């Protein structure tokens, strides 16, 4: 196979988008969420994995958290991997990492990326579905369940466990 044959083969393969986010909590167990200015609903700190540049999901979660809220947080355990089909775009593979518990000082140090974010807040678990819409809300609840139960990474499809 020549180099141009291989390049044509790679170009013909299906595409998948990938994103990574961080699950950050305060001392009371509330979840830190951010409000984007480019779409409806709230989100976790995170974003697109720059895979063309060799970035890994773990690196992306750390970089995006630093860019979006100004905190350099080492990702902990991988809590969830979610396959999210979409209309008008390729599917997304979403990775959610444990970002741990933020101290009051760390919360006060948050500085939003004003180009993309309007605000941030802490929400109780019961309020997650109101802020994190559709598969994202399900994904976050599944990640919190995995964290609390210590069961390891959960596999999800559109925010829910796959049906066998």
Buried (B, 14 or more C-beta within 10 A) or exposed (E): EEEEEEEEEEEEEEEEBBBBBBBBBBEEEBBBBBBBEEEEBBBBBBBEBBEEEEBBBBBBBBBBBBBBBEBEBEBBBBBBBBBBEEEEEEBBBBBBBBBBEBEEEBBEEBEBBEEBBEEBEBBEBEBBBEBBBEBBBBBBBBBBBBBEEEEEBBEBBBBBEEEE
